[in-house]
Amino acid sequence: MIEDLTFTRRDLPRELEIQVLAFMRIVWGDGFQGDERFRTRLWEDDRAVHFVRAVGDLLVSHAQIVVPEVSHDGRALRIAGVGGVMTYPQFRDEGHGTAVMRRTTGYILADASFDVGMLFCAPENVSFYERFGWSTLPAGRVRVGPPDEPEDDLIMTVGDATVLPDVLRLDWSW
């Protein structure tokens, strides 16, 4: 029986964490270069929250929220950074990703401590996130890394994106 589960970073069962990392390593391999190739743990953000669909210790679908340290004009921006959104191929087209993103988006919108939710998105996935109220930011509005880095994927937000500066610079993408 498929269960909807929510875990803090510390409570995420190791069996599920290993499966998330395996998927990420295969699909988003560019994040596992150099010494990162040997990474065996997800980010050490104790504020992270994981939304999971699983059958026992078998991962079906996952999304996580991380909270990057970002400030603008001397004020901390509390961004709910959504990442690790995935459903294993054998379980796609059964509504698992929809269930996970519905819960993730609801969590962000219900938590008044978040200014805005943000995620990085490939163009072919925009319509999926739009179903939950996510909107695409104009190109160049968020820049990751040094100014000479090429454009990242599309950036989508949920909540009040007006809190973001005209150009938000991030050290890393989640």
SULHU-V705183 format. One line per field, one symbol per residue. ss: DSSP state (@ for helix, = for strand, . for the rest). phi: phi as a letter, one per 20 degrees, with the letter a starting at -180 (. if undefined). psi: psi as a letter, one per 40 degrees, with the letter a starting at -180 (. if undefined). Layout:
ss: ???
phi: ???
psi: ???
//
This chain:
ss: ..======.....@@@@@@@@@@@@@@.@@@..@@@@@..........=======..=========..====..=============.@@@....@@@@@@@@@@@@@@@.....======.@@@@@@@@....==.....===.........======.@@@....===....
phi: .fdecccfgfefgggfgfffffffffedgfecdlffgefdcfgeefefcddcdbdmeefdbbbcddcfeccblmdfeedeeeblfbcggfdfmdnffffffffffgfffeeffefaebbebfgfdgfffgfdnfceeggnfccdnfgeffgeffdcccnefffefgceddfbde
psi: hhihihiiddehhddddddddddddddfdeefibdedeheiiifheeihhhihihbehhdiiiihigihhihfehhhghghhifhihideeifeeddddddddddddddeheehdiiiihiideeddddddeeiihiihedhhhaideiiiaiihiiiageeeiidhhhidii.
//
